Amino acid sequence: MTRKQAISQAIDILTKNQDNKEIVNKLEEIRNELPMASWTELSILDAIETFAEEHNNVLPQLRELRKENNMPSTTVIYHTFNLSVHNVLKKYFPDMISAYEDNSQYKHEKEEYYLNTFKENYTRIYNELKVKYISERLYNLHKDDNTPHTSTILKQCNCKTYEELLILCGYKKPKKELEVTMRVSYSDQEKRNEELLKLLNDIKKSN
């Protein structure tokens, strides 16, 4: 009997009692995720919630999001939700956010740390992938797991956009303001011709 078959039978048995509705829902989620060869949104949220329950409702710090702790990495979380770890926790675990922020491993770091970390990741990714341009999404997918997300770096370095960060680090040149020069010339040749014709007509009339 496979695990999926076993779970299906358990669901059939438990469904007979309405008191087991919550258990049945969780089992159905597990059955839908089998064989769980990779992380899904549900399994990630479940892992985070389990961690919090085992640590007095304190959410995991970034350095604790590791395979060794049976947790998804920050890269996996970003790739799955297309959100930073901070935003995932804020969205799905709002009551625990304060604990996460208080325990952030980066809260005492200075701007220099964020810039150096970004440069180290950027250089490594550039050399490994051999691409001309490293987008923000590409950076977050391939950065070291225990380093801050670009959203954190932008905030700490007072950059409004990823492009500003690239310029600050010297990876991109600032755009020059477009200069437009207009030359306007006026020719009164037509007016002169009219005056000349008028003068010739006047001479003819006088003769």
Secondary structure as UniProt FT lines:
FT   HELIX           3..14
FT   TURN            15..16
FT   HELIX           18..20
FT   HELIX           21..33
FT   TURN            34..35
FT   HELIX           41..54
FT   TURN            55..57
FT   HELIX           62..64
FT   HELIX           67..69
FT   HELIX           74..81
FT   HELIX           85..92
FT   HELIX           94..96
FT   HELIX           97..102
FT   TURN            105..108
FT   HELIX           111..129
FT   HELIX           136..142
FT   TURN            145..146
FT   HELIX           150..156
FT   TURN            157..158
FT   HELIX           162..168
FT   TURN            169..170
FT   HELIX           189..206
//
